[in-house]
């Protein structure tokens, strides 16, 4: 398989080439647009590209964004750093938030990320920051279990009676 065949695998590019085939078969821009589910304006742009650049004008172009701030070599190191725990980096509690991860990235790699973009990085790494548990540190699981087993059923039984008493 040559590189041209690989490149044509882009469905949008295939659609543009199909538009050219239909144009050469005598279809109008309106008919092509209806058949391919695009605007007439898109068809006009594609045909203009063919006139100016030939068939190459229909080829897909890579979407170039800003270069990644973290190098491909540095990004895989991040989960290992986070495994050390949030308190190892001076945070109170072991909960990782995107803002905290952004701080670690800045300290370790000298690169600034907005906390909202950090979530995309973590998703790409398949690493999920923990959500804080809103529980008191004095929480006694045994007492809670005992209350759920003994206290709660009794409270549920007495609730209908209490409501009935209020009605009279």
N, C-alpha and C positions, 0 to 999 in steps of 0.2 A: 504494500500500500504506500503510495507516495504522499508527500506532504500536502499536495493539493486535495487529495481525497480526504485526508484527515481534517483539513480546514473546512471543507464543505459540510462536515457533520453539524455545523452550527445551523439550527433550524431556521433562524432568521435569514441567514445567508441563502439557504435553499429557497426560501420564499422569494427573495429578491431575484434569484436566477429564474424561478418559475414565472415571475412577472415579466421578465425579459422574453421568455419563450412565448408567453401569451401575446405580448406586444408584437413580436415578429410574426405571429399567426394572424395579426390584423385586429386584435381586440383593442377597444378604447380604454383610456385610463379609468373611466368610470366602471367599465365591466371588469377590469383587472382588480380594482379596489374592492368591488363587491365580492368577487370570487375568492379573494385572499383575505378578506376581513380587515382591510387597512383603509386609510384615507386616500382620496385621489391625490392629495398633496404629497403623500409618501411615494406614490407611484411616479409622480412627476419628478421628485428628487432623484429617484433611482434611475429614471431614464436620462435625466440630465447628467448623472454620474457616468452612465454608459457612453453618452456622447463625448464627454470631456476626457474620460480615462479608459474607455473600453470596458470590457468585462471585469477588469480589475477593480473598477469603481463599485462593484457589488460585493466585493469580498469583505468579510468581517474584519474588524480592526480590534486589536486588544484594548480593553478598557484600562487605561493607565491612571492609577491613583497616586497618591503620595507614597513614597517609599516607606516601608515599615520602619518604625523607630527602633524597635528591638531587632537585632540581627537574627537570622534563622538559627544561628548557633546559641544565642542567648535565651530565646523564648523557651526551649525545652528545660532550661535550668530553673525556671520560675516555680514549678510545682515542688521541687526539692527545697527551695528556699522557704516556701510557705509551709512545708511540712515541719519546719523548725518551730512553728507556732507564733502566734501574734505577740505573745509576751516576750519572746526572744528579740523582738524589734522594739520593745519598750511600750507596747500598747497594754492597756488595762483590760484583762480578760482575753480569752482565747478565740474570740469571734473574729473572723476575717470579713471585712466589708470591702467593697470596691475601692473606696477612698483609702483604706489602709493598704490594700495591695498596690495602689498607685504610689503611695509613699515608699513602699519597699522597692518598687521598680526604680524610682528616682534615686534612692540611696545606693542600691546595688549596681545599677547600670547607667546612672546619670541621665536618664531619659524621662521626660514628663509625659504623662498620659492623663487625660480627663477621666474621672471616675466612671463616667458612662461608657467610655471606650474600653475600659478595663474589663467590663463584663463580656465584651466580644472576644477579647484575648483569652479570657478564662474559658469561654464556651469552645473556642477553637482547640484549647488544650484538654477539653472535657473535664474541667476542674470546677467544682461548684463551691462558692464560699458558703460557710455555714450561716444560717439565720440565727440571730440571738434568741435564746429561750428566755421568756419573761417569767422567770421563777425566782422566788425568794431563796436566798442562800440558806435560810433557816428551815427550809422545807423538810419535813419528816415523812418520808414515803410510807413507813410502817403505820403511823397514825392516820394518814390519809386512807390507806387501804382498810384499816379497821373501821373508820367512819363510813366508808363506802359499803362495807359489808354489813355493819350493824346500824349505824345512825341514819343513813340515807333511806333504807327500806322503811324504818319506823316513821320517818318524816313524811314519806310518800303516803303511808297508810293514814296518817293523821290529817293530811291536807284536805281530803274531801270532807271530813267531819268538821274541820275548822271553817271551811267555806260554807257548809250548811248551817253552822251555828251563827255565822254572820248574817245569813239570809233571814233569820227569824228574829 
